[in-house]
Amino acid sequence: MMNWIDFFEQKKTCNIQFGRGLNATISTDEEELFNLSYEAFEKKDILNAYEYFFRSLINYTNKVSNENIILNRQKDDLHFVIYQGSAKINGVVTQKNLHAEVSIVKSKSASLALKRYILERNYQLTYVNYFSDGEEIKLKLYLDNITLSPQKIFFPLRELALNSDFDKEHIRGEFNDVTLEEVSHITQVPTQELQEKFKLLKTWIKELNTKVLTLPSNDNSGMQSFLYLNFFFKIDYLLLPRCKMYVKLSRKIQEYFGNENETVEAKNEELKKYLLKLQEMEFSEFSKSFYNAKYTFTAIEKSSYDEFNAFVKESLIKIRWYKNNRYGQIIPTIYRYIAFYSLYNYGMNVVLQELLHTLVVIQNTSYFSALNCDTLYDEKKQSFAKREIISKLQNIASSNKGKYKSLKIDTDSLNFKSMNEFSNSYYLLLQNLNFEEV
C-alpha cells in the first residue's frame, strides 16, 4: 500500500501507512503499457500482452518500484507473483492459458467450521474457486487466453487478489488455531509506532466518552451517530487495523448502514458496545491486528465525482441545520466525518484522494505530530500553515495537468479564520473541480 504522505514530500521521516485505497503512485507510462497490452492481445502475442499488462500494475513510492509484482519471463511462459496484503499470488502464463493460485491453509489443519466457511465462499465468487490439492486449501484462477484482453483479465485477477486477502484476514481473526500459509512477505509494524497508536486510540476513546456526555439530553441520537461513526472511520484510516480488529470494525460499520429495520438508537448501542471492547483492549491483543504489506488492487469500487459531490452537499446541509438549531458542538466532528467517510466509501481519482488526505492532515494534527509527521495546523495557536497548504494544493493541480487539462484548485477561496470556516471552504473548493481528461 502507498503512503499518502509520500505525495506531499514531508520533511520528517513519516513512513506510516494510511487508508485502504491503493496507497502508491502508478507508473507514469501506465496508460501506454495498458494500450500495448491490448494491441498485443489482438495480435495473439500472449506473453508480451501479459507482460505489458502486469507492468502497468506495478506501483511506486518516491519513484521506486514497490515490487508488488514480480515477473520472470522465459521462452515459452511467464511466471509471476502478485502481492495483495496477506495474499501471495503465484501464477504462470503460457500461450494457451493463465493459471494462478493462493495458498490459504494446510488441509489437515482446517476445522469443520473453516471448511464450511470456505464452501460457502465458493458460492459468492465469480471467476475463482477454492480447491484442495491434498496438502493445502487454495484459491485458484484459470483463464483460457483465446479471447482475452486487458479488461477481461483485470477483474478475475482482482477478484483472486482481494478475496484471498480478505479470507486470510477473516481466518486469522476468527480461527485462532489455524496457521496461514505463505505470509512471510508481510512485515511487522515497529513496536514504537504500535505503542503510539495504542496510546492515541485510548485518548480518542476518552475524548469521545467525554464528548457524548456534553450532548443535549433529548434527541441526540443523530449527534451520537456522527461521533461514533467518525471514531470508527478514523481508526480505519489513521490506525489501519487488520485481522480480527479490522473484521470486527468493518462489520460494525456495515451493520450500521445496512440494517434498515433498526432504530438509530439501537444502532448507536451496537457501536457503543464495540467501543467498550476497544476501551478494555490490552496492548498485547491490539498489536496482533497490525502489519505492513504490499498491495496491487484497491478494494474500494470506483465512484463518480458526482457521487462524492452529492454526499458532501448533503453533509453540508446537515451542518447548517445543526448550526441553525444551536448544536454547534457536533459541527467539527461532522467536518472530519465527511473526509473519513469519503475515503472509506468512495473509489476516487488520485487528485481527490490527495486533496482529502491533505484535509485529514490539517484536521488531525495531534495524530500526525505523535507519529513524527509534518503538520499543517498549530492546535495551541489555532493557526494554519497557510503558505504550505496553498503550495501543496497548487502542486497537486500542476502534477495532474497531464491528465486533467482543465484542473484548477481555487486556493483563493479558502477561509483560514477558524477550523470550521476552513473546512467548509475546503469542501466547497472540492465541489468545484474540473476533471475533464486530455
Summary of the structure (lengths in Angstrom):
residues: 438
radius of gyration: 23.0
end to end distance: 27.7
largest distance: 73.4
contacts: 1330
relative contact order: 0.10
helix: 54%
strand: 14%
